[in-house]
Amino acid sequence: MREVVYLPLHSGRVPYWLFERMKRLAEPIIRVIILEYGEMEFFRRISNPIFFQSLSNVLGFDWNSSGSTTILTAVLKSVLNNEDFEIRVAGGKGSSALKTPDEIVNYAKDLNIDADRLVKFSRLAAKADNAALIDNYNIYHHVVIFSRRYFTVIQQGMNENVKLARRYHWDVYTDIPKLEDVHSGIISERFEKEVVNMVSRLSRDAKDLCLDLIRDNSFRRDYRRLLSIVKFRKGIYIPKRIDWKAIERAYNLQPERFEDLLLIRGIGRETIRALALIADLIYNVEYDKQDPAKYCFAVGGKDGVPFPIRKQTYDEVIRFMSDVVKQAELNVEKKLILQRLQRLLK
């Protein structure tokens, strides 16, 4: 069953008073989840697109706006990137997304962990949803959430033609994953009729063939064959802008895995689409053409839908959640004391 969340592109700004309240309410919610259920549970929930959307709604942001992604991740970044938590958030929207590697390096020092693996994961995730999952959306927002043990990525793409956004949530990982059904969910209002989904397990044989085409230096020959075949077929888009220097680099590097090929500079969606079409139309090795997209207000919405933000109610919720956190912290202390007493009695 597919659930739909409408994500129109939104250019509005969040008022300062609301953003500050969102941070103050988000902090105790996150703290309670970690105290009561553990760090892994927080990662599991935040990587779930429905929980993510619901949390945005609870904090008072629009239920149907692309801004829910950018604002909630900004809230998470403000709340988590301090010494009270051992979880960090790197990246953001537009130019902030380009700073993700540098931010990962800086935050990794805080946690005393290897930054190289996280930077590679960040690059792979961005490249995967931009070039290996070709669905007419261009990634413009990219955030990596990580701790000493876990990491995930949340990113958003834009389709300017239909004025819609699409949010990509990855599963929680402890190591760099193989590019195969990596998403915990993709939120979109519009389902594309046909995509090139090279991150699907159903594209496994096609990806292997793509590697062969690069490693045995037959891509250029088969690309010319593809052009001649499609000349007599309508409705098939053939990429015309292939970076042949990147193809040469890939041949010289002899990548062993599809992930390695994807990370080579200059290998983008045009090249991946051409490779997939060659696999399908010349060698009869099909790739997955199905769109993998799957898919609450508590205190009101920023734009007054379904009703305006109720500041008094919002502040009461913040006070209540703060009390819940204090109680949760006391319960944790009680558990630790009981565990110590039990060890002493043995």
Residue pairs with C-beta under 8 A, 6 or more apart in sequence:
2 191
2 293
2 294
2 295
3 50
3 294
3 295
4 188
4 189
4 295
5 49
5 53
5 64
5 187
5 188
5 189
5 295
6 64
6 189
7 64
7 65
7 66
7 68
7 69
7 164
7 165
7 166
7 167
7 187
7 188
7 189
8 64
8 65
8 66
8 163
8 164
8 165
8 189
9 66
9 158
9 160
9 163
9 164
9 165
10 62
10 65
10 66
10 67
12 65
12 67
12 302
12 303
14 22
14 61
14 67
14 71
14 302
15 302
17 311
18 60
18 302
18 309
19 71
19 74
19 75
21 59
21 60
21 311
21 314
21 315
21 318
22 59
22 60
22 61
22 71
22 72
22 75
23 75
23 78
23 79
24 318
25 58
25 59
25 314
25 317
25 318
25 321
26 55
26 59
26 75
26 76
26 79
27 79
28 318
28 321
28 322
28 324
28 325
29 55
29 58
29 321
30 42
30 76
30 79
30 80
30 85
31 325
31 328
32 321
32 324
32 325
32 328
33 41
33 42
33 45
34 41
34 42
34 85
35 325
35 328
35 329
35 331
35 332
36 328
39 86
39 87
39 147
39 149
39 150
40 149
40 150
40 172
42 87
43 145
43 147
43 150
43 151
43 152
43 172
44 172
45 51
46 52
46 55
46 76
46 145
46 152
46 154
47 152
47 154
47 169
47 170
47 171
47 172
47 184
48 169
48 184
48 185
49 167
49 169
49 184
49 185
49 186
49 187
49 294
49 295
50 185
50 295
52 72
52 154
52 167
52 169
53 63
53 68
53 187
53 296
54 296
55 72
56 63
56 68
56 69
56 71
56 72
57 63
57 68
57 296
57 297
57 298
57 301
58 296
58 298
58 299
59 72
59 75
59 299
60 298
60 299
60 300
60 301
60 302
60 309
60 314
61 67
61 68
61 71
61 72
61 301
61 302
62 68
62 301
62 302
62 303
62 305
63 296
63 297
63 301
63 305
65 303
66 156
66 158
66 164
66 165
69 141
69 154
69 156
69 165
69 167
70 92
70 93
70 141
70 156
73 89
73 91
73 92
73 141
73 143
73 154
74 92
76 89
76 143
76 145
77 89
77 92
77 143
79 85
80 87
80 88
80 89
80 145
81 88
81 89
81 107
83 110
86 111
86 147
86 148
87 145
87 146
87 147
88 107
88 108
88 110
88 111
88 145
88 146
88 147
89 143
89 144
89 145
90 99
90 100
90 103
90 104
90 107
90 122
90 143
90 144
90 146
91 97
91 99
91 100
91 103
91 122
91 141
91 142
91 143
91 144
92 99
92 100
92 141
92 142
92 143
93 140
93 141
94 140
94 141
97 126
97 139
97 140
97 141
97 142
97 143
100 122
100 142
100 143
100 144
101 119
101 122
101 123
104 115
104 118
104 119
104 122
104 144
104 146
105 115
105 119
107 146
108 114
108 115
108 118
109 115
111 147
111 148
112 148
113 148
117 175
117 176
118 144
118 146
118 151
120 176
120 263
121 144
121 151
121 153
121 173
121 176
122 142
122 144
122 153
123 263
124 176
124 179
124 259
124 262
124 263
125 142
125 144
125 153
125 155
125 170
125 182
126 139
126 142
126 155
127 262
127 263
128 179
128 182
128 199
128 262
129 139
129 155
129 157
129 168
129 199
130 138
130 139
130 157
130 268
130 269
131 262
131 267
131 268
131 269
131 271
131 272
132 179
132 198
132 199
132 258
132 262
132 269
132 272
133 195
133 196
133 197
133 198
133 199
133 292
134 195
134 196
134 197
134 198
134 269
134 272
134 273
135 157
135 166
135 192
135 195
135 197
135 291
135 293
136 159
136 161
136 192
136 195
137 157
137 158
137 159
137 165
137 166
138 157
138 158
138 159
138 160
139 155
139 156
139 157
139 168
140 156
140 157
140 158
141 155
141 156
142 153
142 155
143 153
143 154
143 155
144 151
144 152
144 153
145 151
145 152
145 153
145 154
146 152
149 174
150 172
150 173
150 174
151 172
151 173
151 174
152 169
152 170
152 171
152 172
152 173
153 168
153 170
154 167
154 168
154 169
154 170
155 167
155 168
156 165
156 166
156 167
156 168
157 165
157 166
157 168
158 164
158 165
158 166
159 165
159 166
159 190
162 190
164 188
164 189
164 190
166 186
166 187
166 188
166 293
167 186
167 187
167 188
168 183
168 186
169 183
169 184
169 185
169 186
169 187
170 182
170 183
170 184
171 177
171 182
171 183
171 184
172 184
176 259
178 257
178 259
179 198
179 199
179 207
179 258
179 259
179 262
180 199
180 200
180 201
180 204
181 199
181 200
181 201
182 199
183 199
183 292
185 294
185 295
186 292
186 293
186 294
186 295
187 293
187 294
187 295
188 291
188 293
188 295
191 291
191 293
192 291
192 293
193 291
194 289
194 291
195 289
195 290
195 291
195 292
196 272
196 273
196 276
196 287
196 289
197 203
197 287
197 288
197 289
197 290
197 291
197 292
198 206
198 207
198 210
198 258
198 272
198 276
198 287
198 288
199 292
200 287
200 288
200 290
200 292
202 287
202 288
202 290
203 276
203 287
203 288
205 279
205 285
206 276
206 279
206 280
206 285
206 286
206 287
207 258
207 287
208 258
209 279
209 283
209 285
210 258
210 261
210 272
210 275
210 276
210 278
210 279
211 255
211 256
211 257
211 258
211 261
212 218
213 219
213 222
213 275
213 278
213 279
214 247
214 250
214 251
214 255
214 261
214 275
215 251
215 254
215 255
217 251
219 247
219 274
219 275
219 278
220 244
220 247
222 278
222 282
223 242
223 274
223 278
225 278
225 282
226 238
226 274
226 277
226 278
226 281
226 282
227 238
229 281
229 282
230 236
230 238
230 277
230 281
236 277
237 273
238 274
238 277
239 269
239 270
239 271
239 273
239 274
240 270
241 270
242 270
242 271
242 274
243 266
243 267
243 268
243 270
243 271
245 266
246 264
246 265
246 266
246 267
246 271
247 267
247 271
249 264
249 265
249 266
250 261
250 264
250 267
253 260
253 264
255 261
255 264
261 267
262 272
276 287
279 285
279 286
279 287
280 286
280 287
297 306
297 307
298 317
299 309
299 310
299 313
299 314
299 317
300 306
300 307
300 308
300 309
300 310
300 313
300 314
301 307
301 308
301 309
302 309
